[in-house]
Amino acid sequence: AKGNLIRSILNAAQQEYVYERHARVFLALLVFIGMGMFFLSLWFFETFTSGDFQSEELLYGFETIAILVPPMLPTLFQIGLVGSASTLQNDHKVFTTDSSRIPLSGKISIMCFDKTGTLTKDDLD
């Protein structure tokens, strides 16, 4: 029984947050729009009617997909999280076990600390 709380904190199960789910829906929407733009750009160059695929036309088609989602966006988001975790640890002496939870911590208005264990037990005995 001893140490279960510490083990549950250190080995916490990965949680899915609402903004992560929304981000996946947004990226799926962008992929769908990108595929439409890809075929639209090929149609614009009359690739389907002539039957002659040229590399320049395909390049423009793939470029329309690449314009929608910047390739460095996930990397920049992770760099921002690592930078904020470093600032929290160095300047404020706050250690984070999962840096993806930092954006959600801005919504916290009240935090309760329990030294006696009454909040972490199942009963009040």
Secondary structure as a PSIPRED ss2 file (coil, helix, strand):
# PSIPRED VFORMAT (PSIPRED V4.0)

   1 A C   1.000  0.000  0.000
   2 K C   1.000  0.000  0.000
   3 G C   1.000  0.000  0.000
   4 N H   0.000  1.000  0.000
   5 L H   0.000  1.000  0.000
   6 I H   0.000  1.000  0.000
   7 R H   0.000  1.000  0.000
   8 S H   0.000  1.000  0.000
   9 I H   0.000  1.000  0.000
  10 L H   0.000  1.000  0.000
  11 N C   1.000  0.000  0.000
  12 A C   1.000  0.000  0.000
  13 A C   1.000  0.000  0.000
  14 Q C   1.000  0.000  0.000
  15 Q C   1.000  0.000  0.000
  16 E C   1.000  0.000  0.000
  17 Y C   1.000  0.000  0.000
  18 V H   0.000  1.000  0.000
  19 Y H   0.000  1.000  0.000
  20 E H   0.000  1.000  0.000
  21 R H   0.000  1.000  0.000
  22 H H   0.000  1.000  0.000
  23 A H   0.000  1.000  0.000
  24 R H   0.000  1.000  0.000
  25 V H   0.000  1.000  0.000
  26 F H   0.000  1.000  0.000
  27 L H   0.000  1.000  0.000
  28 A H   0.000  1.000  0.000
  29 L H   0.000  1.000  0.000
  30 L H   0.000  1.000  0.000
  31 V H   0.000  1.000  0.000
  32 F H   0.000  1.000  0.000
  33 I H   0.000  1.000  0.000
  34 G H   0.000  1.000  0.000
  35 M H   0.000  1.000  0.000
  36 G H   0.000  1.000  0.000
  37 M H   0.000  1.000  0.000
  38 F H   0.000  1.000  0.000
  39 F H   0.000  1.000  0.000
  40 L H   0.000  1.000  0.000
  41 S H   0.000  1.000  0.000
  42 L H   0.000  1.000  0.000
  43 W H   0.000  1.000  0.000
  44 F H   0.000  1.000  0.000
  45 F C   1.000  0.000  0.000
  46 E C   1.000  0.000  0.000
  47 T H   0.000  1.000  0.000
  48 F H   0.000  1.000  0.000
  49 T H   0.000  1.000  0.000
  50 S H   0.000  1.000  0.000
  51 G C   1.000  0.000  0.000
  52 D C   1.000  0.000  0.000
  53 F C   1.000  0.000  0.000
  54 Q C   1.000  0.000  0.000
  55 S H   0.000  1.000  0.000
  56 E H   0.000  1.000  0.000
  57 E H   0.000  1.000  0.000
  58 L H   0.000  1.000  0.000
  59 L H   0.000  1.000  0.000
  60 Y H   0.000  1.000  0.000
  61 G H   0.000  1.000  0.000
  62 F H   0.000  1.000  0.000
  63 E H   0.000  1.000  0.000
  64 T H   0.000  1.000  0.000
  65 I H   0.000  1.000  0.000
  66 A H   0.000  1.000  0.000
  67 I H   0.000  1.000  0.000
  68 L H   0.000  1.000  0.000
  69 V C   1.000  0.000  0.000
  70 P C   1.000  0.000  0.000
  71 P C   1.000  0.000  0.000
  72 M C   1.000  0.000  0.000
  73 L H   0.000  1.000  0.000
  74 P H   0.000  1.000  0.000
  75 T H   0.000  1.000  0.000
  76 L H   0.000  1.000  0.000
  77 F H   0.000  1.000  0.000
  78 Q H   0.000  1.000  0.000
  79 I H   0.000  1.000  0.000
  80 G H   0.000  1.000  0.000
  81 L H   0.000  1.000  0.000
  82 V H   0.000  1.000  0.000
  83 G H   0.000  1.000  0.000
  84 S H   0.000  1.000  0.000
  85 A H   0.000  1.000  0.000
  86 S H   0.000  1.000  0.000
  87 T H   0.000  1.000  0.000
  88 L H   0.000  1.000  0.000
  89 Q H   0.000  1.000  0.000
  90 N H   0.000  1.000  0.000
  91 D H   0.000  1.000  0.000
  92 H H   0.000  1.000  0.000
  93 K C   1.000  0.000  0.000
  94 V C   1.000  0.000  0.000
  95 F C   1.000  0.000  0.000
  96 T C   1.000  0.000  0.000
  97 T C   1.000  0.000  0.000
  98 D C   1.000  0.000  0.000
  99 S H   0.000  1.000  0.000
 100 S H   0.000  1.000  0.000
 101 R H   0.000  1.000  0.000
 102 I H   0.000  1.000  0.000
 103 P H   0.000  1.000  0.000
 104 L H   0.000  1.000  0.000
 105 S H   0.000  1.000  0.000
 106 G C   1.000  0.000  0.000
 107 K C   1.000  0.000  0.000
 108 I C   1.000  0.000  0.000
 109 S C   1.000  0.000  0.000
 110 I C   1.000  0.000  0.000
 111 M C   1.000  0.000  0.000
 112 C C   1.000  0.000  0.000
 113 F C   1.000  0.000  0.000
 114 D C   1.000  0.000  0.000
 115 K C   1.000  0.000  0.000
 116 T C   1.000  0.000  0.000
 117 G C   1.000  0.000  0.000
 118 T C   1.000  0.000  0.000
 119 L C   1.000  0.000  0.000
 120 T C   1.000  0.000  0.000
 121 K C   1.000  0.000  0.000
 122 D C   1.000  0.000  0.000
 123 D C   1.000  0.000  0.000
 124 L C   1.000  0.000  0.000
 125 D C   1.000  0.000  0.000
